[in-house]
Amino acid sequence: MAAPIPETMLAIDPEGPGGPEVLVPVFRPVPQPGAGEVLIAVRAAGVNRPDVLQRRGLYPMPPGAPSIPGLEVAGEVALVGRDVSWPRPGDAVVALVAGGGYAQWCVAPAAQCLPVPPGWTMAEAAGLPETFFTVWFNLFEQAGATAGQRVLVHGGTSGIGMTAIDLGRAFGLEVIVTCGNAEKCARARSAGAAHAIDYRATDFVAEVLRITGGRGVEIVLDMVGGDYLPRNLACLAHGGWHQAIAFQRGAKAELDLALVMRRKLRLSGSFLRPQPAGVKAAIAARLRSSVWPRLADGTIGPRLDSTFPLAGAADAHRRMEAGAHVGKIVLVNDWG
């Protein structure tokens, strides 16, 4: 018989914005699943850039989202709400959530759950949902990437970057990435990037044009924003697509509309977190049919940088802010 679910749990739930030191364990009520939801006993939770921004007070939570950070978890289903046919209690799942992952228990929409891939640990699996939902939706569904195309991805050794390399390789894309030093470039190439550009040592625009024989790439997947926008547009081929998913260097940039019009460029972007539940459910379904078999057969493997105990969330955030990580940073629930 399964152990009873307690009324309270340990969680990381800062009282207000601040540095990593605000990420300390507190007691909170165990959430209860509503219709279409499941309660997950969290074994591991991924750490993502939006968690850092939320901690700093720079990323407002969607209405109704928990104040506890954490956008992806792995664990076992403990309870299911009404109208849930899958998953069932005891199933090992990963889930994309709007918040609440840095805790012993987390509620997730059942439609945003996916099975833990065979052979993957909970820590490895916890790093899947946020980056795979983001890259699949933006690169393949929004930008329409198809086999044989060239794609430029900034932040090549981040969680997003490594996922873009893996999905690009699996689906026949030629992925060009930028990284902050020669060591990271080597790591990106060993992960499957066709080319890796040290943006501190080389003008990435000139290098992209050299690699492509002056043609440019079909798609730029950009998480930098700001003054990168005109440089990204200079990397695009005629009719190319610029897809923005973050703006680490600022949300505003100067845009040459004549260039956009002359070369028939297309600019788009999205945030994943505020997308409607139906959109996220559709992404999950397509991931399960198209990508999850490639996780199961080893075509795509884990990209785990480091793990920290849940009580060590502050150290995990420090590592992310230092920019030294290659792949995913994950918190492991050591509280039971």
C-alpha positions in Angstrom: 0.0 0.0 0.0 1.3 3.5 -0.9 2.3 5.8 1.9 -0.3 8.4 2.8 0.2 11.8 1.3 1.0 14.4 4.0 -0.8 17.7 4.4 2.4 19.8 4.2 5.7 19.6 2.2 9.0 21.2 2.0 9.4 23.6 -0.9 11.5 26.5 -2.1 9.2 29.5 -2.1 10.9 32.8 -1.7 9.1 35.5 0.3 10.3 38.2 -2.2 12.8 38.8 -5.0 16.5 38.7 -4.4 19.7 36.8 -4.9 20.2 33.1 -4.7 20.2 33.3 -0.9 16.4 33.8 -0.9 16.0 30.1 -2.1 15.6 28.4 1.3 13.3 25.5 2.3 9.9 26.3 3.8 6.8 24.3 4.6 3.8 24.7 2.3 0.5 22.8 1.9 0.6 19.8 -0.5 -1.4 20.9 -3.5 -4.4 18.9 -4.6 -5.1 17.9 -8.3 -8.3 19.3 -9.9 -10.1 18.0 -13.0 -7.6 17.0 -15.6 -4.6 17.2 -13.2 -2.3 14.8 -11.4 -0.3 15.1 -8.2 3.3 14.0 -8.7 5.7 12.9 -6.0 8.7 15.0 -7.3 12.0 13.1 -7.5 13.8 15.8 -9.5 13.1 19.2 -11.0 14.9 21.1 -13.8 16.4 24.5 -13.3 15.8 27.0 -16.1 16.6 30.7 -16.9 13.0 31.8 -16.2 13.4 30.5 -12.7 16.3 32.9 -12.2 14.4 35.8 -13.7 11.4 34.9 -11.4 13.7 34.9 -8.4 14.9 38.3 -9.3 11.4 39.7 -9.7 11.8 40.1 -13.5 9.4 37.4 -14.8 5.8 37.7 -13.6 4.0 34.4 -13.1 0.9 33.6 -15.2 -2.4 34.1 -13.3 -3.0 31.2 -11.0 0.5 29.7 -11.2 2.2 28.7 -7.9 4.7 31.1 -6.5 7.1 28.1 -6.0 9.5 28.2 -8.9 10.2 25.2 -11.2 8.8 24.6 -14.7 9.6 20.9 -15.1 9.6 17.8 -12.9 10.1 14.0 -12.9 8.5 11.7 -10.4 5.7 9.2 -9.8 2.0 10.0 -10.0 0.4 9.8 -6.6 -3.2 11.0 -7.2 -5.3 11.8 -10.3 -8.1 14.3 -10.6 -11.4 13.8 -12.4 -11.4 13.1 -16.2 -7.8 11.7 -16.3 -7.4 8.5 -18.2 -3.6 8.7 -18.3 -1.3 8.8 -16.4 -2.4 6.6 -13.6 -1.1 6.4 -10.0 2.3 4.8 -9.8 3.3 5.9 -13.4 6.7 7.5 -13.7 6.3 10.7 -15.7 7.9 14.0 -16.6 5.7 17.1 -16.7 5.8 20.6 -17.9 4.2 22.9 -15.3 3.5 26.6 -14.9 5.4 26.5 -11.5 5.7 24.5 -8.4 8.5 22.2 -9.3 10.9 23.1 -6.5 9.0 21.0 -4.0 8.3 17.5 -2.7 4.9 17.4 -4.4 3.7 19.2 -7.6 0.4 19.3 -9.5 0.6 19.0 -13.3 -1.9 19.0 -16.1 -2.3 15.4 -17.2 -2.0 16.4 -20.8 1.4 17.9 -20.2 2.8 14.7 -18.8 5.0 12.3 -20.7 6.5 8.9 -19.6 10.0 8.8 -18.3 12.0 7.3 -21.2 13.3 3.7 -20.6 16.8 3.7 -19.2 16.7 7.4 -18.1 17.1 8.3 -14.4 14.7 10.7 -12.8 17.4 13.4 -12.8 18.1 13.0 -16.5 14.4 13.0 -17.3 13.6 16.1 -15.2 15.6 18.2 -17.7 13.5 17.2 -20.7 10.1 19.1 -20.7 11.0 22.8 -20.7 13.7 22.7 -23.4 12.0 20.0 -25.6 8.6 21.7 -25.5 10.4 25.1 -26.3 12.6 23.9 -29.1 10.1 21.6 -30.7 7.4 24.3 -30.7 9.6 27.2 -31.9 11.9 25.5 -34.3 9.7 22.8 -35.9 6.2 24.1 -35.5 6.6 27.8 -35.6 9.6 28.2 -37.9 8.8 25.1 -39.9 12.3 23.5 -39.9 12.7 20.6 -42.3 15.5 18.2 -43.1 18.4 19.7 -45.0 18.0 23.3 -43.6 20.6 25.2 -41.8 19.8 26.7 -38.4 21.8 29.1 -36.3 21.3 28.7 -32.5 22.8 31.0 -29.9 23.8 29.6 -26.5 25.0 26.3 -28.0 25.8 24.6 -24.7 22.8 25.8 -22.7 19.9 23.4 -22.1 18.1 25.0 -25.1 21.2 24.9 -27.3 22.0 21.2 -26.6 18.3 20.3 -27.2 18.4 22.1 -30.5 21.5 20.2 -31.4 19.9 16.9 -30.5 16.6 17.5 -32.3 18.3 19.1 -35.2 20.6 16.1 -35.6 17.7 13.6 -35.2 15.6 15.4 -37.9 18.3 16.2 -40.5 19.1 19.8 -39.8 22.6 21.3 -40.1 22.9 23.1 -36.7 25.4 26.0 -36.3 25.8 27.2 -32.8 27.6 30.1 -31.0 29.4 29.5 -27.7 31.4 31.7 -25.3 34.8 29.9 -25.5 36.8 27.2 -27.4 36.0 24.6 -24.8 32.3 25.0 -25.1 32.6 25.0 -28.9 34.4 21.7 -28.7 31.6 20.3 -26.4 28.9 21.5 -28.8 30.6 19.9 -31.8 31.0 16.6 -29.8 27.3 16.8 -29.1 26.5 16.9 -32.8 26.7 20.6 -33.9 27.9 20.9 -37.5 29.7 24.1 -36.6 30.4 25.9 -33.4 31.5 29.6 -33.4 33.3 31.2 -30.5 31.5 34.6 -30.5 34.2 36.2 -28.3 36.9 35.4 -30.8 35.1 35.6 -34.1 32.4 37.7 -35.8 29.6 35.2 -35.9 27.9 36.9 -38.8 31.0 36.7 -41.0 31.6 33.1 -40.0 28.0 32.0 -40.7 28.2 33.6 -44.2 31.6 31.8 -44.7 30.2 28.4 -43.6 27.1 28.8 -45.9 29.0 30.2 -48.9 27.4 33.6 -48.5 23.8 32.2 -48.6 23.0 32.4 -44.9 20.8 30.1 -42.8 17.1 29.3 -43.1 16.4 29.8 -39.4 17.9 31.7 -36.5 16.7 30.5 -33.0 17.6 33.4 -30.8 17.5 33.7 -27.0 19.8 36.8 -26.9 17.7 39.6 -28.4 18.8 43.3 -28.1 21.7 44.2 -30.4 21.8 40.7 -31.7 18.7 41.2 -33.8 20.3 43.1 -36.8 23.3 40.7 -36.7 20.9 37.7 -36.8 19.0 39.1 -39.7 22.3 39.5 -41.6 22.8 35.7 -41.1 19.5 34.8 -42.7 19.1 33.5 -46.2 16.5 35.1 -48.5 13.1 34.2 -47.1 14.7 33.2 -43.8 12.9 33.0 -40.4 14.0 34.6 -37.2 12.4 33.0 -34.1 12.9 34.8 -30.7 12.5 32.8 -27.5 14.2 35.1 -25.0 16.0 38.5 -24.8 19.0 38.3 -22.5 20.5 41.4 -24.0 17.2 43.4 -24.0 13.7 43.3 -25.4 14.3 46.3 -27.8 16.4 46.5 -30.9 16.6 48.6 -34.1 15.1 46.9 -37.1 15.9 47.6 -40.8 12.5 47.2 -42.4 14.0 47.7 -45.9 16.2 44.6 -45.3 13.3 42.6 -44.1 11.2 43.5 -47.0 13.9 43.2 -49.7 14.9 39.7 -48.5 11.4 38.6 -47.5 12.5 37.8 -44.0 10.0 36.6 -41.4 10.2 37.5 -37.7 8.3 35.6 -35.0 8.7 34.6 -31.3 6.9 33.1 -28.4 6.9 32.5 -24.7 6.1 28.9 -23.7 4.9 29.5 -20.1 1.8 31.6 -20.9 0.7 29.5 -23.9 -2.9 28.1 -23.5 -3.2 24.6 -22.0 -4.5 23.3 -25.3 -1.3 24.4 -27.1 0.9 22.7 -24.6 -1.2 19.5 -24.7 -0.8 19.4 -28.5 3.0 19.9 -28.2 3.1 17.1 -25.7 1.2 14.8 -28.0 3.5 15.5 -30.9 6.6 15.0 -28.8 5.3 11.7 -27.6 4.7 10.4 -31.1 7.7 12.0 -32.9 10.5 12.5 -30.3 10.0 10.1 -27.4 10.8 7.0 -29.5 14.2 8.6 -30.2 14.8 9.0 -26.5 13.8 5.4 -25.9 16.2 4.0 -28.6 19.1 6.1 -27.7 19.1 8.4 -30.8 18.8 11.3 -28.3 20.5 10.8 -24.9 20.6 12.8 -21.7 22.4 16.1 -21.5 22.9 16.5 -17.7 25.4 19.1 -16.6 25.0 18.8 -12.8 22.7 18.0 -10.0 22.1 19.7 -6.6 19.9 18.7 -3.7 16.6 20.6 -3.6 17.8 22.4 -0.5 20.8 23.5 -2.6 18.7 25.5 -5.1 20.7 28.6 -4.4 23.9 26.9 -5.5 22.1 25.6 -8.7 21.1 29.2 -9.5 24.6 30.4 -8.9 25.9 27.9 -11.4 23.3 28.9 -14.0 24.1 32.6 -13.5 27.9 31.9 -13.8 27.2 30.5 -17.3 29.6 27.6 -16.9 27.1 24.8 -17.4 26.9 22.5 -20.4 23.4 21.0 -20.6 20.8 20.9 -17.9 21.1 21.7 -14.2 18.7 19.6 -12.1 17.6 19.6 -8.4 17.2 16.2 -6.8 14.6 15.8 -4.0 16.7 14.4 -1.1 13.9 15.1 1.4 11.9 12.0 0.5 
